[in-house]
């Protein structure tokens, strides 16, 4: 089966977004590791699952596998909007739609301008048949991204397809 130009563009935008996120998380992880080492920290025998590890799982479509470490992460750091957003994404991809909605709500309560959460929640709204709510998220993204951004483009494409 061949991809349409729209699907290819969407896939390309998703890959760019994931690559940028992975790069950012890698830099933060390296800086954190350096700080822990400088402060005399030590690594445990069982390494923690990092946001970077979880991003890799999601990129490989291991959505179910990512849920447990994401739940642990938001329990330990309930103010982590990125972790709440990724938890919502994994839950949505595994058809746990009510829990996904709760996770996106938490992410957006922490950071009302979280572009990823606005985009993913918009896709959830489309899946639930609430086009008006998806449109509201799209309008918010247009305000946040006046010159466009990957999240805006992805939600626009999803709205065209639904």
N, C-alpha and C positions, 0 to 999 in steps of 0.2 A: 504494500500500500504506500503510495507516495504522499508526502506532506504538501499541504497548500502553502502558499507564501505566508499567509497569516500564521499558520501553525509553526512554520520554520522561524518566523520573526519572534513569535512568543517563546519558542524553545531557546532561541538565541538570547533573548532578554532574560529569561530565567537563569540560564547558565552564567551570564554576565553578573547578575545579581548574586548568585550563589558564590561565584568566584570572588567578588568584591567582599562579601561577608566573610568568607573563609580567610581571605588575606587579612582583613581587619582583626578577626579573632586570633589568628596566628600571631600577629604583632602584639596584641594585648597579652596573649599567653606567654610569649617570650619575655615581655617586659615584667610580667608578674613573676615568672620563674626566676628571673634575674634578681628581682627585689627579695624574694624569699631566700634565695641563696645568699645574698649579701647580708640579710638579717639573721643568718644562721639557721634557716629552716632546713628541714630534711624531708625527703620523699618517703612515703609509706610504701610498704611492700605491695599493696594493691592500689594502683593509680586510680584517681577519680576520673570519671568520664567528664570531659570538658565540652564546652559548647562547640568547639571545633570538631570533636569526635561525633557529636550529635549531628552537626551539619553534614558530615560525611555520610552518616547513616541515611539521612533524609535524601541526600543527593543520589544514593544508591537505592532509593525507594524502600528502605527498611523502616517504614513508619511505625509498625507495632513495636519493633525493637527499641526505638527512640523514646517511647512514651515513659517507661519506667525511670530512666535516668533524668528525663525532663521533669517528671513529677518530684523526684528527689531534689533536683536543682531548685525548683520553685518553692519547695518546702523549706530548704536551707536558706534561700535568698528570695523571699516573697516580693522584693522590690525590683526584680530583674525582668523588665518588660520584654527583652529579647527572648528570654527563656519561656515566658508566658506565650509569646507569639508563636514560637516554634512548637510548643506543646499544642496550641490550638491547631496549627497546621497538621501535625501528626495525627491528632484526634479526628480532624475533618477527613483526612485521607483514609482513616480506618472506620469511617461512617459513625463516629461517636459525636454526632452533631451538636447535641445539647452541651456536652462537656467542652467541645471546641468553642462554642459561643461564649461560655463562661471564661475560658482561657483568653480569648480575644478581648473580652470586656475588661479582664484584669490588666492586660497589656495596655489597653487604651486608657484605663483609669490612671495608670502610672505615667503614661506618656501619650497624651491625646493627639500628638502629632507623629506617632509611630507609623511611618509610611507602610512598612511591611504588614503590620496588623490591620491597617485600614484596607489594604489591598486584599489580604487573605479573608478578612471578615466580609468584604464585599463579595468575594466568590462564594462564601458560605451563604450570604443572603440570597444570591442568585440560585443556589442549589435548593434553598428553602422556598423559593418562589416569591421572595420579597424584593422585587425589582426597585421599589421606591427607596428602601434602605440601602441597597447597593448604589443607587444613584446618589444618595446623600454622601456615601463614602467617596464616590468618584468626585463629587464637587469639593470635598475636603482635600483630596489629593491634588486637584487642579489649583487650589489656593496654595498648597505647600510646594507644588512643582510648577510654577508659572512657565518655565521653559521645558517642561516635561521631565519625566524620570521613569525608570523601569517599572516601578509599582503602578504608576498611572497608566502606562502603556499596557501592562498586563491586565489591569481591571477593565480598561476600555475594550481590549480584545475579548475578554471573557463575556462582557456585556453584548458584544456583537454576536458571539456564538450562542448566546442563550436567549 
